[in-house]
Amino acid sequence: MTDDLTELYQQLLLDHNKSPRNFRVLPDANRTAQGTNPICGDSCTIYARMDGDLVEEMTFQGSGCAISIASASLLTESLKGKTKAEVRVMFDKVCDMMTTGHSEGDLGKLSALAGVHRFPVRIKCAILPWHAAAAAVEGRGETISTESDRA
């Protein structure tokens, strides 16, 4: 990754942390899931309004480090309008990218999360909202912990 691109991605992440998108309770959510990262102290609740298999709206609330908040903000923007199957594909691609630094296909703004792989302790922070979003979309409605086998 070039220095200019790295700087651009860092600025994008800082912007999403400072002004997170979709940071609110979704009153008419019909799917929710919570995520916790006991090591870092991150926590998030993902709210989704699904129409069948389609994500009509997705929001979040929570607290945590800049990476966790930025990741949740980016995912809520990216998953709106996706089907459950498309969410699963994106989940797999983004999680793979965050652990390896490489991605298959164009992930747009989500590519800003690729640099997380260089900081192994922060990978769980970035992946946490994705696990919670997957649980919400799949209707599992459970609490996901980065210290369990599910995350």
C-alpha positions in Angstrom: 0.0 0.0 0.0 1.4 3.4 -0.9 2.0 6.0 1.8 -0.6 8.3 0.2 -3.2 5.5 0.3 -2.3 4.6 3.8 -2.8 8.2 4.9 -6.1 8.4 3.1 -7.3 5.3 4.8 -6.2 6.5 8.2 -8.1 9.8 7.7 -11.2 7.8 6.6 -11.0 5.7 9.8 -10.5 8.8 12.0 -13.5 10.5 10.4 -15.7 7.5 11.0 -14.6 7.4 14.6 -15.1 11.1 15.2 -18.4 11.2 13.3 -19.8 7.6 13.2 -22.5 7.0 10.7 -25.7 5.4 11.7 -24.8 5.7 15.4 -28.3 5.4 17.0 -30.9 2.9 18.2 -33.2 1.8 15.3 -36.6 1.8 17.0 -38.2 -0.5 14.4 -35.3 -3.0 14.3 -36.5 -6.6 14.0 -33.0 -8.0 14.5 -30.4 -7.2 17.0 -27.1 -8.6 18.4 -24.5 -7.5 20.8 -20.8 -7.8 20.7 -18.2 -7.5 23.4 -14.4 -7.4 23.4 -13.4 -7.9 27.1 -9.7 -7.4 26.4 -10.1 -3.9 24.9 -13.4 -3.0 26.5 -15.2 -2.5 23.1 -19.0 -3.2 23.1 -21.6 -2.7 20.4 -25.2 -3.4 19.6 -26.2 -3.8 16.0 -29.7 -3.0 15.0 -31.1 -4.2 11.7 -34.5 -3.9 10.0 -34.8 -6.8 7.7 -37.5 -7.3 5.0 -37.2 -11.1 4.4 -33.5 -11.6 3.5 -32.9 -7.9 2.7 -31.2 -5.4 5.1 -33.3 -2.3 4.8 -31.6 -0.4 7.5 -28.7 -1.0 9.9 -27.5 1.1 12.9 -25.3 0.6 15.9 -24.6 1.9 19.3 -21.6 1.2 21.5 -18.3 2.3 22.9 -14.8 1.3 22.3 -11.6 2.2 20.6 -11.4 4.1 17.3 -10.9 1.0 15.2 -14.0 -0.7 16.6 -16.2 2.4 16.2 -14.9 3.1 12.7 -15.4 -0.5 11.6 -19.0 -0.5 12.9 -19.7 2.8 11.1 -18.3 1.6 7.8 -20.2 -1.7 8.1 -23.6 -0.1 8.6 -23.1 2.0 5.5 -21.9 -1.0 3.5 -24.5 -3.6 4.5 -27.7 -1.5 3.8 -29.5 -2.9 0.8 -27.6 -6.2 0.9 -29.2 -9.7 1.1 -28.3 -12.1 3.9 -26.2 -14.0 1.4 -24.4 -10.9 0.3 -23.7 -10.0 4.0 -22.1 -13.4 4.5 -19.9 -12.9 1.5 -18.9 -9.4 2.6 -18.3 -10.7 6.2 -15.9 -13.4 4.9 -14.0 -11.0 2.6 -13.7 -8.3 5.2 -12.6 -10.6 8.0 -10.1 -12.3 5.6 -8.8 -8.8 4.6 -8.4 -7.7 8.2 -6.4 -10.8 9.1 -4.2 -11.0 6.0 -4.1 -7.5 4.6 -5.3 -8.7 1.2 -8.7 -8.6 -0.3 -10.5 -10.3 -3.2 -12.3 -7.8 -5.3 -13.0 -4.1 -4.6 -14.3 -3.5 -1.1 -14.5 0.3 -1.5 -14.2 2.2 1.7 -14.0 -1.0 3.6 -10.4 -1.4 2.3 -9.4 1.2 4.9 -9.6 -1.7 7.4 -6.9 -3.7 5.6 -4.1 -2.1 7.6 -5.5 -3.6 10.8 -3.7 -6.9 10.1 -0.4 -5.2 11.0 -1.7 -4.8 14.6 -2.8 -8.2 15.7 -4.2 -7.0 19.0 -6.6 -4.7 17.1 -8.0 -7.3 14.7 -10.6 -8.4 17.3 -11.6 -4.7 17.8 -12.2 -4.3 14.0 -13.9 -7.7 13.5 -16.2 -7.5 16.6 -19.0 -5.4 14.9 -18.9 -7.7 11.9 -19.6 -10.7 14.0 -22.4 -8.9 15.8 -23.8 -7.8 12.4 -23.7 -11.3 11.0 -25.5 -12.6 14.1 -28.2 -9.9 13.8 -28.8 -10.5 10.1 -28.9 -14.3 10.6 -31.4 -13.8 13.4 -29.3 -15.3 16.1 -29.8 -12.3 18.5 -27.0 -13.4 20.7 -24.1 -11.7 22.5 -20.9 -12.3 20.7 -17.6 -12.2 22.6 -14.2 -12.0 21.0 -13.1 -14.4 23.7 -15.5 -17.2 22.6 -15.3 -19.7 19.8 -18.0 -17.8 17.8 -16.0 -14.7 17.1 
